């Protein structure tokens, strides 16, 4: 049952909210009191990541399937708090980590 004193916003009101707009368009970090500890540590970890750009590549289906499976398992571990802090669980982070290692090993990334 909804608390009569709680004030719910419609989706349209939320989208049009100036704070929401600032967050979406300027990637402003919400006030710490408004987010959970897990969300806060995730935001802080991402702040230290280089700027990201989209890269489109095709990989064999078995690699795409394995990547999806890894992401699914690691996301579950992250939600259950059994994944070590800082370990990648999103596809983009898993791929970035793997590519960074390969590029370092081959001398392309310094």
C-alpha positions in Angstrom: 0.0 0.0 0.0 1.3 3.4 -0.9 2.2 5.8 1.9 -0.2 8.8 1.7 2.7 11.2 2.5 4.9 9.9 -0.3 4.9 11.9 -3.4 5.2 9.9 -6.6 6.1 11.5 -9.9 4.8 10.4 -13.3 7.4 9.2 -15.8 6.8 12.4 -17.8 7.4 14.6 -14.7 10.6 12.7 -13.9 11.9 13.0 -17.4 11.1 16.7 -17.5 12.6 17.3 -14.0 15.6 19.8 -14.3 17.8 17.6 -12.0 17.1 14.6 -14.3 17.9 16.6 -17.4 21.1 17.8 -15.8 22.1 14.2 -14.9 21.3 12.8 -18.4 22.9 15.6 -20.5 25.8 16.6 -18.3 26.4 13.2 -16.5 26.1 14.9 -13.1 26.6 12.5 -10.2 23.5 12.5 -7.9 24.0 13.7 -4.3 25.5 10.9 -2.3 22.6 10.8 0.1 20.3 9.9 -2.9 22.2 6.8 -3.9 23.1 3.5 -2.3 26.6 2.6 -1.3 26.9 0.1 -4.1 25.7 2.6 -6.7 28.1 5.2 -5.3 31.2 2.9 -5.5 30.2 1.9 -9.1 30.0 5.6 -10.1 33.3 6.4 -8.5 34.9 3.4 -10.3 33.5 4.6 -13.6 34.8 8.1 -13.0 38.3 6.8 -13.3 37.7 5.1 -16.6 38.9 6.9 -19.8 36.3 8.5 -22.1 34.4 5.8 -24.0 33.6 5.7 -27.6 31.5 3.2 -29.5 33.3 0.5 -31.5 31.4 -1.8 -33.8 33.0 -5.2 -34.5 31.7 -8.6 -35.5 32.9 -11.6 -33.6 32.1 -15.4 -34.0 28.8 -16.4 -32.5 30.5 -18.6 -29.9 32.4 -15.6 -28.6 29.3 -13.4 -28.5 27.4 -16.2 -26.7 30.2 -16.7 -24.2 30.4 -12.9 -23.6 26.6 -12.8 -22.9 26.9 -15.7 -20.6 29.8 -14.1 -18.7 27.9 -10.8 -18.4 24.8 -12.6 -17.1 26.7 -14.6 -14.5 28.9 -11.7 -13.3 25.9 -9.4 -13.1 24.1 -11.9 -10.9 27.3 -12.2 -8.8 27.5 -8.4 -8.5 23.8 -8.2 -7.4 24.4 -10.9 -4.9 27.6 -9.1 -3.7 29.8 -12.2 -4.4 31.8 -10.5 -7.2 35.0 -8.9 -6.1 34.9 -5.1 -6.1 36.2 -3.6 -9.3 35.7 -6.8 -11.3 33.9 -6.2 -14.6 30.4 -7.4 -15.0 29.0 -5.4 -18.0 29.8 -6.5 -21.5 31.7 -3.3 -22.3 33.9 -3.6 -19.3 34.6 -7.3 -19.9 35.6 -6.5 -23.5 37.6 -3.5 -22.5 39.6 -5.5 -20.0 40.3 -8.3 -22.4 41.3 -5.9 -25.2 43.5 -3.9 -22.9 45.4 -7.0 -21.9 45.9 -8.2 -25.5 47.0 -4.7 -26.7 49.4 -4.4 -23.8 50.9 -7.9 -24.4 51.4 -7.1 -28.1 52.9 -3.7 -27.4 50.2 -1.6 -29.0 49.0 0.1 -25.7 51.5 1.9 -23.6 
